[in-house]
Amino acid sequence: MKEYAICIVGGGSRYTPDMLAMLCNQKERFPLRKIVLYDNENERQDVVGAYAEILFKEYYPELKELVYTTDPDTAFSDIDFALMQIRAGRLNMREQDEKIAIKHGCLGQETCGAGGFAYGMRSIPAVVEIIKQIREKSPECWILNYSNPAAIVAEATNRIYSDDKRIINICDMPIAIMDMYAAVLGKKRKDLEPKYFGLNHFGWFTNIYDRETGEDYLPRLKEILKTPVDVQTEPLFQEPSWKATFKFMSTMIQDYDEYLPNTYLQYYLYPRKMFEKQNSDYTRANEVMDGNEKETYERMETIIALGKIKGTEFAITEDVGCHAEYIVDLATALANNTKEVFLLMTENKGIIENLDRHMMVEVPCRVGSSGVEPLVVGTVPTFYKGLIEQQYAYEKLTVDAYLEGSKKKAMQALVLNRTVVNTDTAIALLEDLIKANKEYWRELK
């Protein structure tokens, strides 16, 4: 079997350790000859790199080469897959995004509303530049991009690299939701196959089929989930804000009982209620910095001090999280032509008949060695069509604002977003975001 070379772009991320563990677990079906960790920050990268050396010595001794570097030429040369998980501005800027939005009476959330807009304006140039660098060194490699805000990044990359069919934009949130469904049903996620339509963080499950029997569990799930449930998902989703998010799904299902919603729709359908839950002094960014991120780096530093993983409380297991598993499953499908179905972002082109053909929709796609084959959705009802078109207009105007350096289009984008709406609010928000992001955004005129 062919051995592959991969580069994790954002190698210093808190998500990288789980991904590396998953690569160890999947080495039989996705064998690697080289793993490169690339980041633009030495300090974080060195911790993950030192952890990786111990991990691979014990769990992947046959790996021929491990590289961790801040040099893009070294990182991107001779690779088959680039797995992109960058966070432009890191969590410090996420905190700024969230708190500026709250100051103006809006939702402070990293991918929705003002936070998603600010983050998108930072992410577009960073992702575009990295893709350019990758293509100079490895023109045929698969680029699996899951950098947030994924919808805005997907819209930008589709426009700028419209002929590049080896860029695939993905998000693991639908998979996390599927994990919850599976837990409720007493099954494993891979026992289920979804039907889904929408945009990233803005979609609905229309069917949840049993892969063996063909039974559609959607009616049963709707009945179960109309009452708040506390399901045991992976540790990341046991944080207080995530537990509240999954429980709030019951409200959405009671009010909109046709389909099962993506959890992020709570911010768009109930913006006032979500705003009232926020703590202006301690946002989700603070929760991550004090929780999962801190714990992840402390765990790696402890392992580095011990010099081993096997035989300790940190020994890896098969279950290392949906984020890591989803990425490796997708890479394996491309490498081994498995023809598995994944929920991916792709240009509409008639997949959803009554929506703009150029819209970057999130739908089920069959994946093999030739790439992505979207599965036809058909038409969507008026209510969902209206919501999607308004959200897409916001995403499209955000990309326009960056590409054109247009302050007017930036303001219009914010007005169209359901979590902002008011023109006066959008204008004041934009001024504060421009000041906070002066090191990251291009000048808007």
Residue, then its C-alpha position, 0 to 999 in steps of 0.5 A: m500500500k502506498e505511504y503518504a506524506i502529510c502536513i498539518v498546517g497549524g501544527g501548534s493547535r490544541y487539536t493537533p495531539d488528537m489528530l496525531a493519535m488518530l493517525c497512529n490508530q489509522k496507520e493500517r488503512f492510511p500509512l504515512r511515510k512523513i508527517v510535517l507540523y507547520d506553524n508560524e509560532n515556534e513556542r507552541q510548535d515545539v511543544v507539539g513537536a516534542y510530544a509527537e516525537i514521543l508519540f511516534k516512537e512508541y506508537y508509530p516507529e515505522l514512520k520514516e520522517l517527522v518534521y516540525t518547522t516554521d519554514p513554509d518551503t520545508a513544510f510544503s515540499d513533497i506532500d500528498f495532503a495538507l490539513m489546514q486548521i489555522r486560527a488567524g489572530r489566535l484566541n486573543m483576537r477571538e476574545q476581542d471579537e466576542k467582547i466587542a460584539i457584546k459591547h454593541g448589544c450583539l452576539g459574541q460568537e466566533t463564527c456567527g455575527a460580528g465575531g464571524f465577520a471579523y474572524g473571516m476578514r482575518s482568515i481569508p488572507a491567511v488561508v489564501e496565502i498558505i494555499k498559494q505557498i502549498r501550490e508552489k511546492s506541491p501542486e497536486c496535493w489534497i488541501l483539506n481546509y477546516s479553518n473557521p469561519a468555514a463558510i466565509v473561507a470556502e466562499a473566498t477559496n472557491r472564488i480565488y482558486s475556482d479551478d483547483k478541485r483539490i481544495i476541499n472545505i470541511c467542518d466537523m460540527p455536523i459530525a459532532i451532532m451525529d455523535m449526539y444522535a448516535a448516543v441517543l439511539g445507542k448506536k455508533r455514528k458510522d452506523l448512520e448516514p445523514k441527508y442534510f442541506g444548508l450552509n456551514h453552521f447553517g443547515w438541517f438534517t432531513n433524514i438519519y438512515d441506518r446504514e444496514t436496515g435503511e430505517d430513517y431515525l429522524p422521527r424517533l430523534k425528533e420525539i426524543l430531542k423535544t425534551p432536553v437530554d444530557v448525552q455523554t459525548e466526547p470531553l470537549f462537548q462536556e464543557p458547560s457552554w456545549k452542554a447548554t448548546f446541545k440541550f437547547m436543541s429541544t427548543m428549536i425542534q419544538d418551534y421548527d419540527e420539520y427537520l433537525p437543526n444544526t446547533y449553530l442555528q440557535y444564534y440566528l433563530y434566537p439571537r436575543k435569547m442567546f445574547e442574554k446568556q452571555n457574560s461580557d467578562y468571560t466569553r467562550a474564548n476565555e472558557v477555551m483558554d482556561g479549559n481545553e487549551k490549557e489542559t491540552y498543553e499541560r498534558m503534552e508538557t507532562i508527557i514530555a517530562l515523563g518521556k513516555i505515553k504508554g503505561t501512563e494515564f495518557a496512553i492513547t485510545e481508539d476514541v480521540g475525538c470527532h475532529a481528528e477522526y473526521i479529517v483522517d476518514l476524509a483523507t483515507a477516502l481520497a487515498n483509498n477510493t472508499k466512496e464514503v459519504f461526508l458532509l462537505m462544502t461545495e459549489n451548488k451547481g444545481i445540487i439544491e435546485n432553487l438556490d444560487r448555483h455559485m453558493m457554497v452549500e454544505v451537503p452530503c458528498r461521495v468521496g473517492s480518489s477522483g475527489v468529491e461527488p455531491l449528492v442531489v438534494g432537490t428543492v428546499p421549502t421557502f422558509y429555509k430558502g429565505l434563511i439560506e439566501q440571506q445568510y449567503a448574501y452576508e457571507k458573499l458580501t464579507v468576501d466582497a468587502y475583503l477582496e475589494g477593500s470596501k467599507k460599504k460592503a462590510m457594513q452591508a454584510l453586518v446588516l444582513n446578518r440576523t444577529v446584527v440587523n440594525t444599521d446604526t449598530a453595524i456602523a458602530l461595530l465595524e468601526d471598533l472591529i477595524k481598530a481592533n484588527k488593524e494588524y490583520w485586515r486590509e484597509l477598508k475605504 
